[in-house]
Amino acid sequence: MKLLRIITLMSLPVIVSLAWAQPMMPEDILEQSAEAMGGLERIRNLDSLLMTGFSQTLGQDGGSAASPHPSAPGKWAAQNSVQRYFDLDELSAFQTHRQGFLYPFALAFGHAWLPSAQVQNGIQALNHPLTALKAALGNQSELGAVSIEDDNIVVEFTINSGTRLWLGINQVNKLPAWVRWSGPHNNLGEVTYTTWFTGYVPFEGIRLPSGFTTSIDWRDNVITEFHVDGYEFNVDLPVFESASRGFGAGEILDVDVTTVAEGVWDLRLVTEFQGVETNGTAIVEFEDHLLMFEAYGSEEDTFALIDTANTLVPGKEVTRVVMSHHHFDHSGGIRAAVSRGLTVISKRENENILREMTSRPAPNFPDALARNPQPLKFIPVDEHLVLEDDSRRVDVYEVIGHMHMTDAVFAYIPQERILMQGDMFVIEWDWHWWGDNYMDSIEYFDLDPAIDIPVHGRVATFAEVIDNINNQVTAAREFCAQNEAAGIYMAGCPVKYSRD
Ligand SMILES: [Zn+2]
């Protein structure tokens, strides 16, 4: 009977609220909200809007923290000098800003305050009350159910692309309180986003929010906080043209296969815009299966690598994957790997986040795992795990002293002296903030590597690795010194390194 009582208690307030709310026609609710913002006609006659301010965004939706723990401190980036233009006839937006990371990052672009310009179409432009209301009231939208959630009346609407949104409207002041939508996600299957509109201030008679906070339905993470410092109406719009590509590498053109030793291969993705990093995986042959190191990037990336690996030895397929650490780029193909029945090997502390990732449904944006749900098969690593049969031995070890990723593993083939790793060292990095970890890990486990197969970059000799780490540490120190001379105290400075 306990279950029944809970259901009754939960449904009671909704019934009461429904009885209270007077006009419950969605059009009426939206029009009342437009009146509360400054007048329906006034809003309809606005052609454009410029919103300026600054924001902070959470890296990888919270998937880039050092630890996979739900309460681990997040890695934030700052966007300053933000100009977000809205075309209120087309319901599109265009944002320019300069971005800097608020944590030490290994590639210089992360700290260069580089300009960015992004065109936002469709749903991306609708996380503002003016565009959301205009879209909901537009004659190409279809209005849906009305419901109550806490203090807000919620109007569901579908825009002409078929995308569904929900607009929450405060029952007391009738102003839009939030907008909600969902989208596909590499690591989490599908994610629901809610952008809250807070601190309404009148600008030339129209009430507009001074704050925007976007959270997701994974760990309730806040992923964006936007602070407005001003609005201008009916401005001249610039040409909406994207000018930055970010990390996206574009279409996969090919997979390069290199034999590193007998039964050990390096597979690299060849992509349309080979970016600052090239990504790949090591494949290791055992008697009856292949082992893969990392399911990097996305479903597409991981399937390209698995499918290529499965052609290397007749009759042998990839059945196991080592995940070096949980960061969402490094675990972007985990759902894909699990959908193919692969067993995941990683640090024990990653089990919870792996279960979170692989158990989420994706009903509206079904990926391979949603289409073919499989349970997570997980082999935990504490300090050391040996994978061995008559033909091969691979040791999986805990990474020592890496403050960028606290629950990480690397793998080592003792016979060929091959080390496989993700983010312990990358030859393309400009700066190394955690340069000790590579030698610390080798010395701690008494290893003698000759060859390094990384997730990012290319196969390198051990001598190249050590040379490059030294150069990258020196460059990071120079960066710190330049900033300090200018009175700027960067996160990560001074560089901690004890191997001079
Ligand atoms: Zn990485």
Boltz pocket constraint, residues with backbone or C-beta under 6 A from the ligand:
constraints:
  - pocket:
      binder: B
      contacts: [[A, 329], [A, 330], [A, 422], [A, 423], [A, 456]]
      max_distance: 6.0
